[in-house]
């Protein structure tokens, strides 16, 4: 997105209101493994149970909008502006990479960032939500233009990841699947 406050053709300045879980719950993705799990811990639930810490609560996205809802909203958005001529796969990929760069800028120079971003201000969190939304919007539109059914592709990819990274072999390790001995 342009940081001068003006949206360039093909950008999604007014699509940043796509629903994002605006809660301040913690979220993270496992380090180098694809399809990492997000987790959250509610400090109000950190009371000891049976002498031990309370179990961590998993972070969860809101159920709506669905990926299909997002695809439909974006399709309407681009149709209303006659931007499909600019939204071909290569253009969408490059736009998405640019947005990933904007996410990276938010983390640049901070060192390691704690899960849940406890040291971030609310405006910084909101900026991150906007930039992550832009990445997702472009990803969904790119998948649409390439005719990739993302939910089904995720299911297939998760099945492959389970084969490449069997839990009993890789538990607690960040090695790539090619580094494991049979």
TIFI-807647 format. One record per residue: residue in one letter; x, y, z of N, C-alpha, C in turn. Coordinates in steps of 0.02 Angstrom, whole numbers, plus 50000, padded with zeros to 5 digits. Atoms other than C-alpha are relative to their C-alpha. Example, Ala and Ser with C-alpha at 12.3 -4.5 7.8 and 13.67 -1.06 7.14 Angstrom:
(nuse 'A' (50045 49941 50000) (50615 49775 50390) (50045 50060 50000))
(nuse 'S' (49958 49941 49997) (50684 49947 50357) (49961 50055 50037))
***
This chain:
(nuse 'X' (50042 49941 50000) (50000 50000 50000) (50044 50061 50000))
(nuse 'X' (49964 49937 49998) (50057 50176 49970) (49996 50029 50069))
(nuse 'X' (50001 49973 49933) (50109 50258 50131) (49984 50074 50001))
(nuse 'X' (50016 49929 50003) (50066 50432 50071) (49925 50013 50009))
(nuse 'X' (50072 49993 49988) (49882 50400 50109) (49958 49994 49937))
(nuse 'X' (50037 50006 50063) (49835 50381 49925) (50008 49929 49975))
(nuse 'X' (49997 50068 50027) (49791 50212 49854) (50015 50002 49926))
(nuse 'X' (49982 50005 50070) (49872 50169 49690) (49951 49955 49965))
(nuse 'X' (50043 50046 50036) (49773 50083 49553) (50019 49928 50016))
(nuse 'X' (49986 50069 49983) (49756 49903 49602) (50013 49988 50073))
(nuse 'X' (49990 50009 49928) (49787 49936 49785) (49933 49996 50035))
(nuse 'X' (50062 50014 49965) (49660 49903 49918) (49994 50044 50062))
(nuse 'X' (50002 49955 49944) (49662 50056 50028) (49936 49996 50040))
(nuse 'X' (50062 50001 49963) (49479 50046 50072) (49976 49929 50011))
(nuse 'X' (50018 50069 49984) (49478 49855 50086) (50029 49980 50067))
(nuse 'X' (49969 50018 49937) (49575 49861 50249) (49950 49988 50055))
(nuse 'X' (50050 50014 49949) (49411 49847 50341) (49976 49928 49997))
(nuse 'X' (50017 50070 50001) (49400 49664 50294) (50012 49974 50071))
(nuse 'X' (49999 50022 49931) (49366 49578 50459) (50064 49965 50018))
(nuse 'X' (49941 50030 49972) (49522 49538 50556) (49986 49994 50074))
(nuse 'X' (50011 50006 49929) (49518 49472 50732) (50038 50055 50035))
(nuse 'X' (49969 49942 49969) (49552 49635 50821) (50015 49991 50072))
(nuse 'X' (49985 50010 49929) (49574 49556 50991) (50074 50006 50011))
(nuse 'X' (49930 49995 49984) (49737 49578 51080) (50028 49934 50024))
(nuse 'X' (49976 50066 49981) (49756 49391 51104) (50066 49987 49965))
(nuse 'X' (49936 50019 50028) (49927 49317 51072) (49990 49956 49939))
(nuse 'X' (50000 50047 50056) (49962 49231 50907) (50071 49990 49977))
(nuse 'X' (49933 50013 50027) (50114 49149 50831) (49995 49944 49949))
(nuse 'X' (49995 50055 50047) (50166 49031 50695) (50065 49965 50016))
(nuse 'X' (49939 50036 49984) (50293 48894 50726) (50055 50022 49953))
(nuse 'X' (49944 49969 50035) (50465 48947 50668) (50007 49980 49928))
(nuse 'X' (49986 50012 50070) (50522 48864 50508) (49954 49950 49966))
(nuse 'X' (50043 50050 50030) (50388 48734 50481) (49939 50030 49967))
(nuse 'X' (50061 49976 50033) (50249 48763 50356) (49939 49978 50039))
(nuse 'X' (50064 50017 49968) (50071 48762 50421) (50007 49997 50076))
(nuse 'X' (49993 49997 49927) (50121 48810 50598) (49934 50013 50033))
(nuse 'X' (50060 49989 49961) (49992 48820 50733) (50004 50066 50037))
(nuse 'X' (50003 49939 49961) (49938 48983 50813) (49976 49983 50069))
(nuse 'X' (50020 50014 49931) (49922 48984 51001) (49993 50065 50038))
(nuse 'X' (50010 49941 49959) (49865 49107 51132) (49991 49979 50072))
(nuse 'X' (50011 50013 49929) (49865 49116 51319) (49964 50061 50029))
(nuse 'X' (50038 49947 49968) (49737 49219 51413) (50027 50008 50070))
(nuse 'X' (49970 49992 49934) (49825 49294 51565) (49950 49990 50056))
(nuse 'X' (50049 50009 49947) (49662 49289 51662) (49988 49926 50016))
(nuse 'X' (50008 50072 49989) (49666 49099 51645) (50064 49967 50023))
(nuse 'X' (49935 50029 49982) (49843 49076 51707) (50002 49975 50072))
(nuse 'X' (50003 50027 49933) (49785 49015 51878) (50025 49928 49999))
(nuse 'X' (49975 50068 49996) (49864 48855 51936) (49943 49950 50009))
(nuse 'X' (50047 50054 49994) (49765 48696 51914) (50038 49939 50024))
(nuse 'X' (49967 50059 49973) (49815 48547 52021) (50075 50011 50008))
(nuse 'X' (49929 49985 49988) (49980 48632 52061) (50040 50017 49938))
(nuse 'X' (49963 49985 50062) (50027 48662 51879) (49968 50058 49964))
(nuse 'X' (50028 49944 50037) (50001 48801 51754) (49938 49979 49961))
(nuse 'X' (50060 50012 50040) (49836 48816 51663) (50021 49984 49928))
(nuse 'X' (49982 50016 50070) (49837 48741 51487) (49992 50063 49957))
(nuse 'X' (50003 49943 50046) (49870 48865 51348) (49937 49996 49958))
(nuse 'X' (50058 49996 50044) (49719 48921 51250) (50024 50014 49929))
(nuse 'X' (49983 49988 50070) (49732 48913 51061) (49967 50063 49976))
(nuse 'X' (50028 49941 50033) (49708 49073 50965) (49953 49974 49946))
(nuse 'X' (50047 50020 50053) (49560 49063 50847) (49977 50062 49962))
(nuse 'X' (50028 49947 50041) (49506 49171 50702) (49924 50001 50008))
(nuse 'X' (50073 49997 50002) (49328 49231 50694) (49975 49959 49941))
(nuse 'X' (50024 50043 50054) (49219 49118 50585) (49982 50037 49935))
(nuse 'X' (50018 49962 50060) (49174 49258 50465) (50044 50062 49995))
(nuse 'X' (50021 50028 50064) (49214 49313 50337) (50040 49938 49983))
(nuse 'X' (49965 50059 50025) (49260 49149 50255) (50047 50021 49944))
(nuse 'X' (49956 49985 50057) (49394 49140 50121) (49957 50015 49938))
(nuse 'X' (50044 49987 50057) (49253 49131 49994) (49968 50069 50006))
(nuse 'X' (50028 49933 49990) (49174 49288 50070) (50052 50053 49980))
(nuse 'X' (49946 49953 50016) (49342 49378 50054) (50010 50002 49924))
(nuse 'X' (49993 50002 50073) (49359 49319 49873) (49945 50039 49966))
(nuse 'X' (50058 49966 50029) (49185 49381 49833) (50004 50076 50011))
(nuse 'X' (49993 49928 49986) (49213 49551 49920) (50052 50032 49956))
(nuse 'X' (49946 49972 50042) (49376 49577 49826) (49980 50001 49927))
(nuse 'X' (50023 50002 50070) (49298 49525 49660) (49953 50059 49987))
(nuse 'X' (50046 49943 50008) (49160 49654 49685) (50039 50066 50002))
(nuse 'X' (49959 49940 49993) (49288 49784 49739) (50036 50016 49934))
(nuse 'X' (49963 49988 50062) (49394 49762 49582) (49953 50011 49941))
(nuse 'X' (50049 49990 50054) (49242 49747 49467) (49973 50071 50000))
(nuse 'X' (50027 49932 49995) (49171 49912 49531) (50049 50053 49976))
(nuse 'X' (49949 49952 50019) (49335 49998 49490) (50031 49985 49932))
(nuse 'X' (49973 50022 50064) (49370 49909 49325) (50076 49989 50006))
(nuse 'X' (49929 50013 49988) (49537 49850 49396) (50022 49930 49979))
(nuse 'X' (49980 50067 50021) (49534 49672 49329) (50054 50002 49947))
(nuse 'X' (49949 49994 50051) (49640 49733 49185) (50070 50005 50031))
(nuse 'X' (49936 49995 49965) (49778 49766 49314) (50014 49940 50045))
(nuse 'X' (49995 50054 49951) (49746 49612 49420) (50010 49932 49967))
(nuse 'X' (49982 50064 50029) (49828 49474 49321) (50049 49966 50048))
(nuse 'X' (49960 50036 49950) (49926 49338 49413) (50068 50032 50016))
(nuse 'X' (49934 49971 49986) (50098 49418 49393) (49994 50064 50040))
(nuse 'X' (50009 49937 49964) (50036 49588 49450) (49979 49988 50072))
(nuse 'X' (50024 50016 49932) (49947 49513 49600) (50056 49972 50043))
(nuse 'X' (49943 50028 49964) (50101 49413 49649) (50047 50056 50022))
(nuse 'X' (49953 49946 49983) (50212 49567 49642) (49970 50047 50052))
(nuse 'X' (50033 49957 49950) (50084 49670 49739) (50001 49965 50068))
(nuse 'X' (50000 50037 49937) (50074 49533 49872) (50070 50001 50031))
(nuse 'X' (49931 49998 49975) (50264 49527 49887) (50015 50069 50029))
(nuse 'X' (49992 49933 49973) (50262 49716 49911) (49968 50007 50068))
(nuse 'X' (50035 49997 49936) (50136 49697 50050) (50036 49959 50054))
(nuse 'X' (49960 50039 49953) (50241 49561 50132) (50060 50043 50023))
(nuse 'X' (49946 49954 49982) (50383 49688 50127) (49977 50051 50051))
(nuse 'X' (50026 49951 49952) (50272 49812 50220) (49989 49967 50068))
(nuse 'X' (50004 50036 49936) (50238 49680 50353) (50069 49995 50030))
(nuse 'X' (49931 50007 49976) (50425 49652 50365) (50026 50065 50030))
(nuse 'X' (49979 49935 49974) (50455 49838 50391) (49977 50011 50072))
(nuse 'X' (50027 49991 49932) (50345 49833 50546) (50041 49961 50052))
(nuse 'X' (49960 50041 49954) (50459 49700 50623) (50075 50019 49999))
(nuse 'X' (49929 49983 50010) (50623 49773 50559) (50026 50039 50060))
(nuse 'X' (49963 49966 49947) (50746 49831 50694) (49971 49989 50070))
(nuse 'X' (50029 50011 49934) (50641 49765 50838) (50034 49943 50037))
(nuse 'X' (49973 50060 49969) (50745 49611 50873) (49945 49947 50004))
(nuse 'X' (50051 50053 49993) (50648 49458 50929) (49937 50031 50030))
(nuse 'X' (50064 49973 49978) (50464 49498 50953) (49962 49945 50037))
(nuse 'X' (50035 50049 49960) (50367 49410 51090) (49932 49983 49972))
(nuse 'X' (50067 50023 50021) (50212 49309 51051) (49947 50046 50030))
(nuse 'X' (50054 49956 49977) (50058 49418 51063) (50017 50074 49995))
(nuse 'X' (49978 49930 50009) (50160 49577 51031) (49986 50044 50061))
(nuse 'X' (50017 49962 49940) (50149 49637 51212) (50030 50070 50002))
(nuse 'X' (49968 49934 49999) (50266 49784 51179) (49977 50046 49945))
(nuse 'X' (50025 49960 50056) (50170 49848 51028) (49943 50045 50024))
(nuse 'X' (50056 49955 49986) (50053 49997 51037) (49939 49978 49960))
(nuse 'X' (50061 50017 50038) (49874 49983 50978) (50005 50024 49928))
(nuse 'X' (49992 49980 50070) (49912 50088 50822) (50048 49955 49961))
(nuse 'X' (49954 50046 50034) (50059 49972 50781) (49965 49934 49984))
(nuse 'X' (50038 50062 50012) (49946 49820 50800) (49950 50010 49943))
(nuse 'X' (50049 49985 50053) (49815 49901 50689) (50034 50004 49932))
(nuse 'X' (49962 49997 50063) (49946 49939 50556) (50018 49930 49977))
(nuse 'X' (49984 50069 50017) (50000 49757 50562) (49937 49965 49973))
(nuse 'X' (50062 50030 50024) (49818 49702 50542) (49984 50023 49929))
(nuse 'X' (50012 49974 50068) (49801 49815 50389) (50046 49966 49950))
(nuse 'X' (49951 50028 50047) (49960 49749 50308) (49989 49925 49990))
(nuse 'X' (50014 50071 50008) (49920 49566 50344) (49936 49989 49960))
(nuse 'X' (50062 50004 50039) (49746 49596 50273) (50015 50010 49926))
(nuse 'X' (49981 49989 50070) (49824 49665 50114) (50032 49937 49970))
(nuse 'X' (49968 50061 50024) (49932 49509 50099) (49947 49947 49986))
(nuse 'X' (50051 50052 50010) (49782 49396 50121) (49954 50016 49942))
(nuse 'X' (50043 49980 50056) (49674 49494 49999) (50034 49983 49934))
(nuse 'X' (49964 50015 50062) (49807 49481 49865) (50009 49924 49991))
(nuse 'X' (49992 50072 50004) (49838 49297 49905) (49935 49967 49975))
(nuse 'X' (50064 50029 50020) (49653 49255 49889) (49985 50017 49927))
(nuse 'X' (50014 49981 50069) (49637 49353 49727) (50047 49964 49952))
(nuse 'X' (49953 50037 50042) (49794 49272 49656) (49977 49927 49993))
(nuse 'X' (50025 50069 50004) (49724 49100 49699) (49940 49997 49954))
(nuse 'X' (50059 49999 50044) (49561 49147 49614) (50021 50004 49926))
(nuse 'X' (49979 49992 50070) (49649 49205 49455) (50036 49939 49974))
(nuse 'X' (49964 50061 50020) (49754 49046 49454) (49956 49938 50007))
(nuse 'X' (50048 50055 49992) (49600 48939 49490) (50025 49948 50050))
(nuse 'X' (49978 50043 49945) (49674 48867 49651) (49949 50006 50056))
(nuse 'X' (50048 50002 49945) (49542 48817 49779) (50041 49996 50065))
(nuse 'X' (49956 49997 49942) (49639 48873 49933) (49981 49952 50056))
(nuse 'X' (50015 50046 49946) (49543 48777 50066) (50017 49927 49983))
(nuse 'X' (49983 50069 50020) (49562 48614 49969) (50076 49991 49992))
(nuse 'X' (49927 50003 50007) (49744 48653 49928) (50033 49995 50069))
(nuse 'X' (49973 50004 49932) (49777 48679 50114) (49993 49930 50028))
(nuse 'X' (50010 50068 49976) (49702 48510 50155) (50051 49952 49969))
(nuse 'X' (49952 50043 50034) (49812 48426 50025) (50071 50013 50026))
(nuse 'X' (49933 49982 49977) (49967 48520 50084) (50011 49977 50072))
(nuse 'X' (49993 50024 49932) (49934 48478 50267) (50013 49924 50001))
(nuse 'X' (49989 50072 50005) (49924 48293 50219) (50073 49985 49980))
(nuse 'X' (49930 50008 50021) (50092 48308 50130) (50048 50017 50057))
(nuse 'X' (49956 49979 49945) (50169 48401 50278) (50002 49947 50055))
(nuse 'X' (50001 50053 49950) (50112 48263 50396) (50046 49941 49979))
(nuse 'X' (49955 50052 50024) (50206 48138 50287) (50074 50021 50004))
(nuse 'X' (49932 49974 49999) (50362 48248 50273) (50026 50011 50071))
(nuse 'X' (49981 49984 49932) (50363 48293 50458) (49961 49957 50050))
(nuse 'X' (50036 50041 49951) (50301 48143 50560) (50017 50023 50071))
(nuse 'X' (49992 49972 49932) (50275 48204 50739) (50050 49960 50041))
(nuse 'X' (49954 50041 49959) (50370 48057 50815) (50073 50009 49979))
(nuse 'X' (49932 49990 50025) (50523 48101 50710) (50026 50070 50010))
(nuse 'X' (49978 49930 50002) (50526 48290 50714) (49982 50040 50063))
(nuse 'X' (50024 49965 49941) (50452 48334 50883) (50056 50043 50031))
(nuse 'X' (49953 49954 49968) (50542 48488 50951) (50060 50019 49958))
(nuse 'X' (49943 49985 50043) (50661 48504 50803) (49979 50046 49943))
(nuse 'X' (50014 49954 50055) (50671 48640 50671) (50035 49980 49936))
(nuse 'X' (49965 50023 50060) (50767 48536 50544) (49951 49994 49943))
(nuse 'X' (50039 50011 50060) (50706 48528 50366) (49990 49925 49990))
(nuse 'X' (50016 50071 50009) (50625 48364 50314) (50055 49960 49966))
(nuse 'X' (49946 50035 50035) (50774 48321 50204) (50058 49981 50048))
(nuse 'X' (49946 50014 49952) (50887 48317 50359) (49985 49942 50047))
(nuse 'X' (50018 50055 49955) (50795 48175 50447) (50021 49933 49972))
(nuse 'X' (49981 50069 50018) (50860 47997 50444) (49939 49955 50009))
(nuse 'X' (50054 50048 49992) (50738 47855 50417) (50017 49947 50051))
***
